[in-house]
Amino acid sequence: MRVINSCLLAAALVLVPLMAFAEKPEYRVMIKDHKFSPAEIIIPANTKVTLIVENQDATPEEFESHEMHREKIIAGNKTAKIRIGPLKPGNYPFFGEFHEDTAKGVVIAQ
């Protein structure tokens, strides 16, 4: 019994640190024609996630959200990773500061 407990403890000591480095869920968002697509991103509440934002326009755009406290310029034809959360359940708007009239979206944490 003592040997089994020692093996379980050894396995836990190896696996727990590995779980801490597990990748966060990723959600892809495109910028094209100065619009975000999808404009609505549903994520799990209380979970850290990564947004992969691909700017398919030739000009830069800024992903900005006051509610999520994020601001990131994404050069034309480039991709950026934006880590968000954990967020409480609710709606978190974001916009493209360089094209606020068309580049709008919302993260919905459920």
QUIKAWO-V432427 format. One record per backbone hydrogen bond with DSSP energy under -1.0 kcal/mol. CO is the residue of the C=O (numbers start at 1). NH is the residue of the N-H. E is the energy in kcal/mol with one decimal. If there is no record, write none. Layout:
BEGIN
co: (CO CO)
nh: (NH NH)
e: (E E)
END
This chain:
BEGIN
co: (1 2 3 4 5 6 7 8 9 10 11 12 14 15 16 19 25 27 29 30 31 35 37 39 41 43 49 50 51 52 53 54 57 61 62 63 64 65 70 72 74 75 78 80 82 84 87 90 92 94 95 96 99 99 102 103 105 106 107 108 109)
nh: (5 6 7 8 9 10 11 12 13 14 15 16 18 19 20 22 50 52 54 37 56 32 30 106 108 110 84 27 82 29 80 31 77 74 97 72 95 70 65 63 61 78 55 53 51 49 46 109 107 105 64 99 102 103 104 96 94 41 92 43 90)
e: (-2.4 -2.1 -2.2 -2.6 -2.4 -2.4 -2.5 -2.4 -2.3 -1.3 -2.8 -2.4 -1.0 -2.3 -1.4 -1.3 -2.8 -3.0 -2.9 -2.5 -2.9 -2.3 -3.1 -2.7 -3.3 -2.6 -2.6 -2.5 -2.7 -2.8 -2.4 -2.8 -1.7 -3.6 -1.4 -2.6 -2.5 -2.1 -2.7 -3.0 -2.1 -1.4 -3.1 -2.9 -3.4 -2.6 -3.5 -2.8 -2.5 -2.4 -2.4 -1.3 -1.5 -3.1 -1.4 -2.5 -2.6 -2.5 -2.8 -2.6 -2.0)
END
